[in-house]
C-alpha cells in the first residue's frame, strides 16, 4: 500500500491517494472560503489522508472481510445440516475458528473506522476553534 499527497495552494485543495494493488482510494480536503488566509498544506493533507483511510478501510471491510465471512457462514450452515456432521472433527473446528477470526476482524475494522471518524471530527473542530481565536486576535489589534 502506498500513499501519495498532492496540494494545490491556489485552490486550497489537498488530495490523498492510497494505492493498493490496482485500486486507488482518494480523500480530499477543501479549504473554506473564510479560512483561505489560514490555508495550510499540513492541515489539508492530514484531513485528506484520514478521509482516504476511511474509504480504504470501508472497501477492505466490504470486500475482504464481509464477503468471505458470509461465504464461510453459509458453508457452516450447509455442513451442520448434514447427518454426518461432527463438531469435534478438525475441519469443523477450523471452519468455526476461521469464522471467529473474520468476525473479530470485522469488529476491529469497524472500531478503527469509528476512531478515524472521531479523530477527524476532533481535528477539524480544534482547527476551527484555533482559527476563530486567531480571527478574534486580529480584530482586537
Steps between C-alpha positions, in 0.01 A plus 500: 500500500632842403376848596551807288403858589441793268438858605363777281554826690320724250177304539555405865459131416688201639465151358624169637522189285537155648621244248435138588566267211287619212263697727524871578327665793473879497446733791454874453502808719383842390588818682193707591483842340517679837808293594704583187732722704584200724520243222763238586642209306551297818141546614356424157715192447419371850125529438526355149710211633243414766220504242698275266572262791128476573421420137773237489386335825137496382608322182701246700205446730254436218723300265761325709310435822123503454491299176716209624323507838165464328632211289651318801178542699301358210741206479466439873123510468507244220742272682310501830184384323678181392421182692873417505601831656730474800592824674807334654672427168807704417337649188196620696719658765710674234187629325361650821842641590516668160150645543598632844813660354298677228247619760784638712649670193162655421466628855854644493461672165167654607672632811789639294261679260312644798827620660621668180164676459516624859861615454404681179209678668718596797779625272263716294323636810832592664622671183177700484546609862859602429403695189224676695744601776743632238226700329394649833861597575537668161174694553618610845822643352 
